[in-house]
Amino acid sequence: MLAPREIDEYLLPTERRVIRVRQHWAVLAKDLIQTGLFIVLMVVIQTYLPDDPLIHNLTFYLSLAAVVRFSVQVILWWIERIVITDKRVMRSTGFIHHKVGMMPLTKVTDLSFDRSLDGRLLGYGTLMVESAGQDQAFREIDYIPRPEEIYEALSELVFGEKGRTRSTGMLARPRFRGR
């Protein structure tokens, strides 16, 4: 009952899904580092402060809260989906407060992507989707995996000839490594 609907359930019968991804796992790096450092701090506090049950309980429950917080972040990351169809770009987020944002491809006027050094090393980037003077559900999609491939496929969908997209087939089938 609380679980969000699968994003494919929002697709129209006439739509063809081209790309379906979630944000790159690197979006969780900051939360992972914060949680790890917090737990190390709790271990240091427990080690160097006097042997007191109150301190042991407090550090244990604070560490448990940090792990639960990180687990919630991982669940939210896992649930979030970005779907590009032949008609629109959609983003589904949230677990309890579920939200689906959408932008029709006919409204897209400009596409660009940006990759930081970290993004180049780890394989993610930021995709910017601009529309004709309107505030859309989203402008930027951060931590998008394989941004060059997704940018090319989306560019062909928006600006290419209908039915003549070459990279969309590449993204639709599974990638095999080692070939």
HELIX and SHEET records of a PDB file:
HELIX    1   1 ILE A    7  TYR A   10  5                                   4    
HELIX    2   2 TRP A   25  LEU A   28  5                                   4    
HELIX    3   3 ALA A   29  TYR A   48  1                                  20    
HELIX    4   4 PRO A   53  ILE A   79  1                                  27    
HELIX    5   5 LEU A  105  LYS A  107  5                                   3    
HELIX    6   6 LEU A  117  LEU A  122  1                                   6    
HELIX    7   7 PRO A  147  PHE A  159  1                                  13    
HELIX    8   8 SER A  167  ALA A  172  1                                   6    
SHEET    1   A 4 ARG A  17  VAL A  21  0                                        
SHEET    2   A 4 ARG A  81  THR A  85 -1                                        
SHEET    3   A 4 ARG A  88  THR A  93 -1                                        
SHEET    4   A 4 LYS A  99  PRO A 104 -1                                        
SHEET    1   B 3 VAL A 108  ASP A 114  0                                        
SHEET    2   B 3 TYR A 124  SER A 131 -1                                        
SHEET    3   B 3 GLU A 140  PRO A 145 -1                                        
END                                                                             
